[in-house]
């Protein structure tokens, strides 16, 4: 036996617990960050940059193991290897029969891609790693340009802060009566892409024009995009299902509510709905409704109730000693119920910042996530806003109508996508 | 960059059709695609598995048919079917766990133990399963795991749990010995001795990682 040192380990955080039993080929729970540079990616430099980044982010050395009662993350001896992209986007990372690292780094032409299993981290957490990786890569690649200026990336969080399980920290244990209304959301139906693949369609739009447009509607960018997406979905609803509301699930970064710098999961989900059978399908009316809906849902007390409700399950003395096999079944049922409760999802990661010295090397950033329905992820870098749709369906009508709405407003859109039909 | 006249969008890459409306794009300068083209692979079982499945089907239906024609010898075809089912359970387990040899061994111990107990039970309980088969299977699994973990130089965290559980399985024999269910004792005793030696070796030489592993696996 090799290596007899005592290993570091962590139990999965509250939000991560749902992922391992529900990861399947149809929905791998993997998300991808990508960064497009202005030049071709050099594999060896990227590997060195990755090795260097790993030193600072020990969490990424973890593998998932099964205990008798809970899953946990255990430090491993695996070394990540950079590969040229040869897998479909968001391919599975967690396989219960095969231990492996929970992320991968790939490159293709000018793009560096970084895929992460959601049980390890959420978008904001993984972004810390990815920014550092891109930072290291660019600085290593252009050593001569960065000799003097020892550019540093933001104020770093300490190791303890990064590994922090913030759900545990901010669970107050207060009993509460948080009840979610059970409504059956309209669900998109249609033929799915074979081999569990997903289609990725990304639209690149200028940030300033989009912000100006959402100001016209007197709402934030997220609400504006949510409204456009809802209207695009509305045209898809068959008449006999018109009475079902369109419900969007919107992940919310809880780090902005609590002072947390964790690189593990710390997000909550809010649901906003709009009933097109009761209201008009005019964008003005939808945005007005969503504005109110967001405001109600995002109240700090409301967020706290949500954290407490989910964490109280984990802290329940009757639930703790139940064997994992049974918990798995319960979590699968819970996930199915959850899945039925929303139509689609929109996640805004926000602005991605890089030090000014690096900006001339980077063209854009994007993010998207595995899905068994249709999901949108948004992030911006400089003046490029990338709206990425991933979809398990062959039909691209919703995406087409979404971008049509934007181009009809006079905003230019550039489309990038993967090829899922065999041309 | 290419342009789609019906969607009014620019499309990067070098494709012919618009990803949104599938219409023909107006020509533009050549550009690299953002994603590599990854062809569909139509995965199928290997030819060996296919042949084995076909042979199993043939054996199963032929033996049932022959049994119906010659009913005098009793329902012997049920044994053939039971044998095939047992074999396939074992094969499927081995395939699923192929990436982890120690885990595979443990799963085989469990699968074989359950199957032989069922066989013993349905053939008028003579006790051969718990007297001979299970102790020897446990014994050899322990030997195999000890040899393999030494030979492959596994990391402690990758093999310790399986060695512990393997040892625990062997200790179950103590129950059979003391409840007097066994007429022949030596296989069980060999197995129990091996278990105790294996577990004590782990506790004496790797006490810290042994206890840490238990703590991790049992954390609530």
Interface residues (C-beta under 8 A of the other chain):
Chain A: X1 X2 X3 X4 X6 X7 X9 X11 X36 X65 X67 X68 X69 X70 X72 X74 X76 X77 X84 X85 X86 X87 X88 X89 X95 X97 X98 X99 X108 X109 X110 X111 X194 X195 X197 X199 X200 X201 X202 X203 X320 X321 X396 X399 X400 X403 X404 X407 X408 X412 X413 X414 X415 X416 X417 X418 X419 X422 X423
Chain B: X1 X4 X7 X8 X9 X10 X11 X12 X13 X15 X16 X17 X18 X19 X20 X21 X22 X32 X33 X34 X35 X36 X37 X38 X39 X40 X41 X96 X97 X98 X99 X100 X149 X150 X153 X154 X155 X156 X157 X158 X159 X160 X206 X208 X209 X212 X216 X217 X218 X219 X220
